[in-house]
Amino acid sequence: MTLSAQQTNTAIDVSFDIEKLRTALQAYQPAPRNPKKDAFIALYPIIRQRMSDGLTVKQLQKLLAENDLSISHATLMRYIKEARDQSNELSPPASAMQQAFSAAQ
């Protein structure tokens, strides 16, 4: 049994501008996947403050809808939970902050 080796031309002559591609990739901004969620997350710090002042979820949902951000109750609850979880991940526990402050003094 004899094996024959076929030579293929793997180096195809294609010209392109690598810097142009690099610039295009760096400038690329994907469209928001979920603009309602993005808006809610951006507003979450003030939403959290208003809710701690007594704003209810039902009032929040109505206020958002009156201002062109209609979100179902279930989705709003999910956004609140996700935003709260994300907020807790970004901020260290208060005790750790207090320990760091005490150590600095």
URQUI-V69994 format. One record per helix or strand of 2 or more residues. SS is the DSSP state (~ for helix, > for strand). FROM is the first residue (numbers start at 1). LEN is the number of residues. If there is no record, write none. Layout:
ss:SS from:FROM len:LEN
ss:SS from:FROM len:LEN
This chain:
ss:~ from:18 len:10
ss:~ from:35 len:18
ss:~ from:57 len:10
ss:~ from:73 len:18
ss:~ from:94 len:11
